[in-house]
Amino acid sequence: MAIEIIVLLIAVLAVIAVYYILKSAKHLIVNTILGLILLAAVNIFFNLGIAYSPLALLVCAIGGIPGAILVILLHQLGVAFL
């Protein structure tokens, strides 16, 4: 009887933990998608010539909108992503 209660408590704690992880992951996914869209839109509309290298996409995917702005600024300053 005690084992079943312990297993039930562990299952409830696991469900609560997964809920909070997925709740925060939703914001990260939205920020990532918006960052990639911002990079593509600015690159297309202003014809900046930023190459979609794996590093540029990774910075945008991890940083989201601030990452996209960072890639654009570094490209404009001639520091990186040429």
C-alpha positions as CSV (number, residue, x, y, z in Angstrom):
1,M,0.0,0.0,0.0
2,A,2.8,2.4,0.8
3,I,4.6,1.7,-2.5
4,E,1.5,2.7,-4.5
5,I,1.2,6.0,-2.6
6,I,4.9,6.8,-3.2
7,V,4.6,5.9,-6.9
8,L,1.4,8.1,-7.2
9,L,3.2,11.0,-5.5
10,I,6.2,10.7,-7.9
11,A,3.8,10.6,-10.9
12,V,2.0,13.7,-9.7
13,L,5.3,15.5,-9.2
14,A,6.5,14.4,-12.6
15,V,3.3,15.8,-14.3
16,I,3.7,19.1,-12.5
17,A,7.4,19.4,-13.5
18,V,6.6,18.6,-17.2
19,Y,3.8,21.2,-17.1
20,Y,6.2,24.0,-15.9
21,I,8.9,22.9,-18.4
22,L,6.5,23.0,-21.3
23,K,5.0,26.3,-20.1
24,S,8.4,28.0,-20.3
25,A,9.4,26.2,-23.5
26,K,6.4,27.8,-25.3
27,H,7.8,31.3,-24.8
28,L,11.2,30.1,-26.0
29,I,9.8,28.6,-29.1
30,V,7.8,31.7,-29.9
31,N,10.9,33.9,-29.4
32,T,13.0,31.7,-31.6
33,I,10.5,31.7,-34.4
34,L,10.1,35.5,-34.2
35,G,13.9,36.0,-34.3
36,L,14.3,33.8,-37.4
37,I,11.4,35.6,-39.1
38,L,12.9,39.0,-38.2
39,L,16.3,38.0,-39.6
40,A,14.7,36.8,-42.9
41,A,12.4,39.8,-43.2
42,V,15.2,42.3,-42.7
43,N,17.5,40.4,-45.0
44,I,14.9,40.4,-47.7
45,F,13.4,43.9,-47.4
46,F,16.7,45.7,-46.9
47,N,18.8,43.4,-49.1
48,L,21.6,43.2,-46.5
49,G,23.1,40.0,-47.8
50,I,23.4,38.2,-44.5
51,A,24.3,34.6,-45.2
52,Y,22.2,32.1,-43.5
53,S,25.1,30.2,-42.0
54,P,24.6,27.6,-39.3
55,L,26.2,30.1,-36.8
56,A,23.9,32.9,-37.7
57,L,20.8,30.7,-37.5
58,L,22.0,29.3,-34.1
59,V,22.4,32.7,-32.7
60,C,18.9,33.6,-33.8
61,A,17.5,30.4,-32.6
62,I,19.0,30.7,-29.1
63,G,18.7,34.5,-28.8
64,G,15.4,35.0,-30.5
65,I,14.7,38.6,-31.4
66,P,17.7,40.0,-29.5
67,G,19.9,37.4,-31.3
68,A,18.5,38.5,-34.7
69,I,19.3,42.1,-33.9
70,L,22.8,41.1,-32.8
71,V,23.4,39.3,-36.1
72,I,22.1,42.3,-38.1
73,L,24.2,44.8,-36.1
74,L,27.4,42.6,-36.3
75,H,26.8,42.3,-40.1
76,Q,26.3,46.0,-40.6
77,L,29.4,46.8,-38.6
78,G,31.5,44.3,-40.6
79,V,32.5,42.3,-37.6
80,A,30.8,38.9,-38.4
81,F,28.2,37.2,-40.6
82,L,29.6,38.6,-43.8
